[in-house]
Amino acid sequence: MEDLTRRRVLQIGAGTGAALLAAPAFGWTSALAGTSPGNGPTIDAKRTWDDEPDELIADIYRHRDVTKVNTALRGWTKNGQTLPKSLPADLRMFIDQARELPDWADRGKLSDAVAFNQKRGTYLGALYGFASGMMSAVIPHEAMAVYYSRGGAALKDRISKTAKLGYDIGSLNAYQDSGEMAVTCVKTRLIHSAVRHLLPQQHQWSSRMPYQEKPITQADQMVTWHSLPTTVMRMLKQWQVPINPAESAGFLHSWQVAGHMLGIQDGLIPATWADSEAQAKIALDPVRKGTTEGRKLADMLLDLGFNLDLTLLSRGVLGALTRFMLGDRIASELRIPREPVWDPLLETAWGPFILVREGILKAGMPKEAYWTFDEILRQFVLLYISELRMPITIELPYTNNPHYK
């Protein structure tokens, strides 16, 4: 694909793609094999994908073996489990390699991550389930890919898979043979390859993204990565939650490993929280905006509480949480109305609630408000549990979204 000039970007229009391409460029880097996060030569991450699984998955679609592969992969549920022999040999070989931890993985830091997740599990349920979840609606490339792919036609199913990712990375045995995080990451990596194969065949996506050959570039994956650990750490700091430095480093490391296993080149993954924050300010923050597809996804996400019968998580509460966590501009661009009760309550009482919950502040807020906020956090945890009660299968999609509007 020929390089786009600034004039060509302006000719495309003032829509999603133009805004993203006009955003400040980040010095993306990519590591050589075996190197650690943050180290490597510069690459064009906006035009780099994940070639090895992309070729394998495209071949599976060409030979109409999707059902065969999905059936085989249902039997692989634990990291260290022997892969089904019914998988195509080349795909089986790839998965065996892809599920291995990188050489730079530190078991000690991963243990510190477990301690972090145990202490902050309640907060993480809300942040993964909502802050990061709603963020997907304001990352234009991600919103486009989700809406026009199969995920847009089965958003609740996609949310359950996101819930599984957050649950698995926070489990005691996440990366051990008995855990499931490697399985979840590698299967998600294969799904990304499937979307890269199918979505360019979708005319609506192609017409809206004329400058992008395929979706889910390495740059796109890193923007999504920042919507998870970087956003979570930002919110915990904003809420003044005290965090042990070793556990904070462990939490970052668990997501560095996850990024590697999701197919992100090691050198793109921030080496420190300072690197992560600096990268997010350039790669994530400037591109966040409401789009037609993002507004439709947000509308579906605001109905999440109703769909799960968690009556406290009504549209009003979820809308107010969106405004509180992502700011007035984003909430307005998503056309989320102001809530006369919840908006001011969150602004004035959430901070003291966190301080009371952490034992830093002994008084200063009504018991009723404290109970309400604590119940909101509890409901988000229940959201995860309810989604994970039934076995969640991460499978290759057969089609794009046939119901887009």
C-alpha positions in Angstrom: 0.0 0.0 0.0 1.4 3.4 -0.9 2.2 5.9 1.8 -0.6 8.3 2.5 0.3 12.0 2.2 -1.2 14.6 4.6 -3.3 15.8 1.7 -4.6 12.4 1.0 -5.5 12.0 4.7 -7.5 15.2 4.4 -9.2 14.0 1.2 -10.4 10.9 3.0 -12.4 13.2 5.2 -12.7 14.4 8.8 -13.9 11.0 10.0 -12.4 8.4 12.2 -9.4 7.4 10.1 -8.3 11.0 9.3 -8.4 11.8 13.0 -6.3 8.8 13.9 -3.8 9.3 11.2 -3.4 12.9 12.1 -2.6 12.0 15.7 0.9 12.5 16.9 3.2 9.7 15.8 4.8 7.5 18.4 8.2 6.0 18.0 7.0 2.4 18.0 9.7 -0.2 18.3 9.9 -3.9 17.8 12.2 -6.4 19.6 14.3 -9.0 18.0 13.5 -12.6 19.1 14.3 -13.2 22.7 14.6 -9.6 23.8 12.5 -8.0 26.5 9.7 -5.4 26.3 10.7 -2.0 25.1 13.8 -3.0 23.2 14.2 -3.4 19.5 14.4 -1.7 16.1 11.8 0.8 14.9 9.0 -0.6 12.8 5.8 0.8 11.1 3.4 -0.7 13.7 0.4 0.7 11.9 1.2 -1.5 8.9 2.5 -4.6 10.7 0.2 -7.4 11.7 0.8 -11.0 12.9 1.9 -12.9 9.8 2.4 -16.4 11.0 -1.0 -17.1 12.4 -2.6 -14.9 9.8 -1.3 -17.2 7.1 -2.4 -20.4 8.9 -5.9 -19.1 9.7 -6.4 -17.9 6.1 -5.5 -21.3 4.9 -8.0 -22.9 7.2 -10.8 -20.7 5.8 -9.7 -21.4 2.2 -9.9 -25.2 2.9 -13.2 -24.8 4.8 -11.7 -26.4 8.0 -13.2 -23.8 10.5 -15.6 -26.3 12.0 -12.9 -28.9 12.3 -10.6 -26.5 14.1 -13.2 -25.1 16.4 -14.2 -28.6 17.4 -10.6 -29.6 18.1 -9.9 -26.4 20.1 -12.8 -26.9 22.4 -10.8 -29.7 24.0 -7.9 -27.5 24.8 -8.7 -25.7 28.1 -5.6 -25.8 30.3 -2.2 -24.2 29.5 -0.2 -27.4 29.8 -2.7 -29.8 28.2 -1.6 -31.8 25.2 -3.1 -30.4 22.1 -5.8 -32.4 20.2 -4.2 -34.4 17.4 -7.1 -33.5 15.1 -5.7 -30.0 14.7 -3.9 -29.4 11.4 -0.3 -30.2 12.0 1.0 -26.7 11.1 -1.5 -25.0 13.4 -0.7 -27.5 16.2 3.0 -26.7 15.9 2.3 -22.9 16.0 0.1 -23.2 19.1 2.7 -25.3 20.9 5.2 -22.5 20.4 2.8 -19.7 21.0 1.7 -20.9 24.4 5.2 -20.9 25.8 6.1 -18.1 28.2 8.8 -15.7 26.7 12.3 -16.2 28.0 12.1 -12.9 29.8 9.1 -13.9 31.9 9.8 -13.6 35.6 8.0 -16.1 37.9 8.7 -13.9 40.9 7.0 -10.9 39.4 4.1 -13.1 38.2 3.7 -14.1 41.9 3.6 -10.5 42.9 0.9 -10.0 40.3 -1.2 -12.6 42.1 -0.9 -10.7 45.3 -2.0 -7.5 43.5 -5.0 -9.2 42.0 -6.0 -10.7 45.3 -6.0 -7.3 47.1 -7.6 -5.3 44.3 -9.9 -7.9 42.7 -13.1 -6.0 43.5 -11.8 -2.9 41.9 -10.4 -4.8 38.9 -13.8 -6.4 38.3 -15.4 -2.9 37.8 -12.4 -1.5 35.8 -12.0 -4.4 33.4 -15.7 -4.9 33.1 -16.6 -1.3 32.5 -13.8 1.3 32.2 -11.9 -0.9 29.8 -15.0 -2.3 28.2 -16.5 1.1 27.4 -13.1 2.3 26.2 -13.5 -0.1 23.3 -16.4 2.1 22.1 -14.2 5.2 21.9 -11.2 3.7 20.2 -12.2 4.2 16.6 -10.3 1.4 15.0 -11.4 -1.1 17.7 -15.1 0.1 17.6 -15.1 -0.4 13.8 -13.5 -3.8 13.9 -15.9 -5.0 16.7 -19.0 -3.5 15.2 -18.6 -4.9 11.6 -17.1 -8.3 12.7 -19.0 -11.1 14.4 -18.5 -9.4 17.8 -20.9 -6.7 16.8 -23.7 -9.2 16.3 -22.9 -11.0 19.5 -21.7 -8.3 21.9 -22.7 -10.2 25.1 -20.6 -13.2 23.9 -17.7 -10.9 23.2 -18.0 -9.3 26.7 -17.9 -12.8 28.2 -14.6 -13.4 26.5 -13.2 -10.1 27.7 -14.4 -11.1 31.2 -12.6 -14.4 30.8 -9.4 -12.6 29.9 -9.6 -10.4 33.0 -10.5 -13.4 35.2 -7.8 -15.7 33.9 -5.0 -13.1 34.2 -6.0 -12.5 37.8 -6.2 -16.2 38.8 -3.7 -17.9 41.2 -2.4 -20.2 38.5 -2.8 -17.8 35.5 0.4 -18.9 33.6 1.0 -22.2 35.2 0.2 -25.5 33.4 -3.1 -25.8 35.4 -4.2 -22.3 34.5 -6.0 -21.0 31.4 -4.4 -17.6 30.6 -2.1 -19.0 27.8 -5.1 -20.8 26.3 -7.2 -17.6 26.4 -4.4 -15.5 24.9 -3.5 -17.8 22.1 -7.1 -18.5 21.1 -7.8 -14.7 21.1 -4.7 -14.3 18.9 -6.2 -16.8 16.4 -9.5 -14.9 16.5 -7.7 -11.7 15.6 -6.2 -13.5 12.6 -9.7 -14.7 11.7 -11.0 -11.1 11.8 -8.1 -9.9 9.7 -9.1 -12.5 7.1 -12.8 -11.9 7.2 -13.3 -8.2 7.8 -11.6 -6.9 4.5 -14.4 -8.9 2.7 -17.0 -6.7 4.5 -17.7 -3.8 2.1 -18.9 -1.4 4.9 -15.7 -1.8 6.9 -13.5 -1.5 3.8 -15.3 1.7 2.6 -14.9 3.2 6.1 -11.3 2.2 6.4 -9.8 2.9 2.9 -6.3 3.5 4.3 -6.0 0.2 6.2 -5.3 -3.0 4.4 -6.4 -5.2 7.3 -7.7 -4.5 10.8 -6.0 -5.1 14.2 -2.5 -3.9 13.4 0.3 -4.1 16.0 -0.4 -0.4 16.8 -4.1 -1.2 17.2 -3.3 -4.0 19.6 -1.1 -1.7 21.7 -3.8 0.9 21.9 -6.2 -1.8 23.1 -3.5 -3.0 25.6 -3.4 0.5 27.1 -7.2 0.4 27.5 -6.6 -2.4 30.0 -3.5 -2.3 32.4 -2.6 1.4 31.7 -6.2 2.5 32.2 -6.6 0.4 35.3 -3.5 1.8 36.9 -4.5 5.4 36.0 -7.9 4.9 37.7 -6.4 3.3 40.8 -4.0 6.2 41.2 -6.8 8.7 40.6 -8.7 7.0 43.4 -5.6 7.2 45.6 -5.6 3.4 46.2 -2.3 2.6 47.9 -0.3 0.0 45.9 2.8 -1.9 46.9 5.5 -1.1 44.4 6.5 -4.7 43.9 2.9 -5.7 43.3 2.4 -2.8 40.9 5.5 -4.1 38.9 4.1 -7.6 39.0 0.7 -6.4 37.7 2.5 -4.7 34.8 4.6 -7.8 34.1 1.6 -10.1 34.0 0.2 -7.8 31.2 3.6 -7.6 29.4 3.5 -11.4 29.2 -0.1 -11.3 28.1 0.8 -8.8 25.3 3.5 -11.2 24.1 1.1 -14.1 24.1 -1.5 -12.1 22.2 1.0 -11.7 19.4 2.3 -8.2 20.1 6.0 -7.8 19.3 8.0 -7.5 22.5 9.6 -4.2 21.7 6.2 -2.5 21.4 5.3 -3.4 25.0 6.2 -0.8 27.6 9.1 -1.8 29.9 7.9 0.3 32.8 4.8 2.1 34.1 6.5 5.4 33.1 7.0 4.1 29.6 3.4 2.9 29.6 2.0 6.3 30.6 4.2 8.2 28.1 3.1 5.9 25.3 -0.6 6.0 26.2 -0.6 9.8 26.2 0.5 9.7 22.5 -1.0 6.4 21.2 -4.3 6.2 23.2 -5.5 9.6 24.5 -5.5 11.6 21.2 -7.5 9.0 19.3 -10.3 8.5 21.8 -13.5 9.8 20.2 -17.1 8.9 19.6 -18.0 7.5 16.2 -21.2 6.1 14.6 -20.1 2.6 15.4 -18.8 3.4 18.8 -22.1 5.1 19.8 -24.0 1.9 18.8 -21.6 -0.3 20.8 -21.9 2.1 23.8 -25.7 1.9 23.7 -25.5 -1.9 23.8 -23.0 -1.7 26.7 -25.3 0.5 28.7 -27.9 -2.2 28.6 -25.4 -4.7 30.0 -26.9 -4.5 33.5 -30.4 -5.1 32.3 -29.3 -8.1 30.2 -27.6 -9.7 33.2 -30.4 -9.0 35.6 -28.1 -6.9 37.8 -30.8 -4.3 38.6 -28.5 -1.9 40.3 -26.4 -1.5 37.1 -29.1 0.4 35.3 -28.4 2.6 32.2 -28.4 5.7 34.4 -25.7 4.3 36.7 -23.6 3.0 33.8 -23.9 6.2 31.9 -22.8 8.2 35.0 -19.9 5.8 35.5 -18.9 6.4 31.9 -18.8 10.2 32.4 -17.0 9.8 35.7 -14.3 7.4 34.3 -13.9 8.7 30.8 -14.8 12.4 31.1 -17.4 14.8 29.9 -16.2 15.0 26.3 -16.3 11.3 25.7 -19.6 10.8 27.4 -21.1 13.7 25.3 -19.6 12.3 22.1 -21.3 8.9 23.0 -24.5 10.9 23.5 -24.9 9.7 27.1 -27.2 12.1 28.9 -26.2 13.6 32.3 -27.7 12.0 35.4 -28.9 14.6 37.9 -28.4 12.3 40.9 -25.6 10.0 40.0 -23.2 12.4 38.3 -22.7 14.7 41.3 -22.8 11.8 43.7 -19.9 10.1 42.0 -17.9 13.3 41.7 -18.3 14.1 45.4 -18.5 10.8 47.2 -16.5 8.2 45.2 -13.1 9.6 46.4 -14.1 9.5 50.1 -15.7 6.0 49.6 -12.4 4.6 48.3 -10.4 6.2 51.2 -12.9 4.7 53.7 -12.7 1.3 52.0 -8.9 1.4 52.1 -8.9 2.3 55.8 -7.3 5.7 55.1 -10.4 7.8 56.1 -12.5 6.7 59.1 -15.5 8.8 58.4 -16.9 11.5 56.1 -19.6 10.0 54.0 -23.2 8.7 54.7 -23.4 4.9 55.3 -26.1 4.7 52.6 -23.7 6.1 49.9 -20.9 3.8 51.1 -23.2 0.8 50.8 -24.4 1.8 47.4 -20.9 2.2 46.0 -19.8 -1.0 47.6 -22.7 -2.8 46.1 -21.8 -1.4 42.6 -18.4 -2.9 42.9 -19.9 -6.2 44.2 -22.3 -6.3 41.2 -19.4 -5.9 38.8 -17.7 -8.9 40.4 -21.0 -10.8 40.1 -21.1 -9.8 36.4 -17.8 -11.7 35.9 -19.0 -14.7 37.9 -22.3 -14.9 36.0 -20.5 -14.7 32.7 -18.1 -17.5 33.7 -20.7 -19.9 35.1 -21.1 -21.5 31.7 -18.1 -22.8 29.7 -16.9 -20.0 27.5 -15.6 -21.2 24.1 -13.3 -18.9 22.1 -13.8 -20.0 18.5 -13.1 -18.8 15.0 -16.1 -16.9 13.6 -17.8 -18.1 10.5 -19.0 -14.7 9.3 -18.8 -10.9 9.9 -21.7 -9.1 11.5 -24.7 -9.7 9.3 -26.9 -7.3 11.3 -25.0 -4.1 11.2 -27.2 -1.0 10.9 
